[in-house]
Amino acid sequence: MREQHKQDYFQQVDQNIRNHGYHITFVLADESPSYCYSTGIFKSFNIPEIFISSLPKNLSFDLVDSYVQLFKNAESIPLETKIPNLTSRFPVYLIEVPTPNLMDYALSSVRFYGSEEYKYLQIVYPDTKGNFPNEVGYNYDQEIMGIFKK
């Protein structure tokens, strides 16, 4: 990435965080699953950032937006519990992801937060037959970055 292009991108990230409270980055990967992550949610709303693996861009963005709307004023976020209402399409789980596991993925967040503390959750979703990772018959290329205990 050219230096000017990088600077323009980071200015857009910062502007989106100022205007909306967060920025969403979608990375279309060639050899590994594509992924999506947020930057700014932790600082703006005091809830963890979100990481999503292997879903299309529009659905990923919708899930991040729904997460913010659902939990930005909540007293707690249910972890390792099936959440039926983050999207009308399927239930999901939220799992903790150690921030070091995402250092090579969430580069905008690494730059934005610098040495400040921040946290990430991953949205874990079922395959097309409704099976979650760790269930018999699960068949999807979702990369799990934390520990899914279900």
Secondary structure, 3 states (H helix, E strand, C coil): CCHHHHHHHHHHHHHHHHHHCCEEEEECCCCCCCEEEEECHHHHHCCCEEEEECCCHHHHHHHHHHHHHHHCCCCCCCCCCCECCCCCCCCEEEEEECHHHHCCCCHHHHHHHCCCCCCEEEEECCCCCCCCCCCCCCCCCCCCCCCCCC
